Amino acid sequence: MSDLALLILAVSLFVGGHELLSHPLRAPLVARLGEKGFSLLYAVVAFASLGWATLLWRRIPADRLWLAPDWFGWMAVILMLFAAILFVGSVTAPNPALMGMRAGGNPRGVQRITRHPMMWSFAIWAIVHIIVSADSRTIVLAAGILTLALFGAAMQDGKKRAALQGYGEHMAATGFVPFGAQLRGRQPWSSGNPGLVAAIGGLVLWALLLWAHPLVIGLSPLPMGAM
């Protein structure tokens, strides 16, 4: 089996393990292992499969299946800033879409942009890297993260809507895709402001990623003309 085929297997285990443990297998395993035992099992499966995928990614030679248009270079940088803002906003304010959180009150901050800001930050990262890299190994890894982010978010909506009172109202007041609530008239366009903490924190995170990218990956994320 080729390294690329093994990478597909490792990414499939990472995505499939996450979905199985998060949904159909969660309740029976928690009943048998307890919350702490389940959390340990979940962490072992996630880190083992993702670690294996990362090692394989590093071992596979880079290739290029297409050339992204020049204009997309700066768009990718801007999209990653947006992703950084969503990520910071998702971890600096309670989010009813996350496990353990309850719905209540009006959505605020980045939740008014999308009720799944963390998952969309991962999805945007994946889309940008698929288009820019055009690299078989990166496409496999990023496609797995994209699938996990969006499919997992959709599954979470269904699970929480069925189990949590008030989550249906939260869904009605927010959008799944970024700015979906504004496009459908559920939120005014002025609500697209992510808030000061998310904006500044996202800008700092984005700057750190730009600085660290050449050190970790060996390539600058900035368009060639700006280097």
Buried (B, 14 or more C-beta within 10 A) or exposed (E): EEBBEBBBBBBBBBBBBBBEBBBEBBEEBBEEBEEEEBEEBBEEBBEBBBEBBBBBBEEBEEEEEEEBEEEBBEBBBEBBBBBBBBBBBBEBBEBBBBEEEEBEEEBBBBBBBBBBBBBBBBBBBBBBBBBBBBBBBBBBBBBBBBBBBBBBBEEBBEBBBEEBEBBBEBBEBBBBEBBBBBEEEBBEEEBBEBBEBBBEBBBEBBEEBBEEBEEEEEEEBBBEEEE
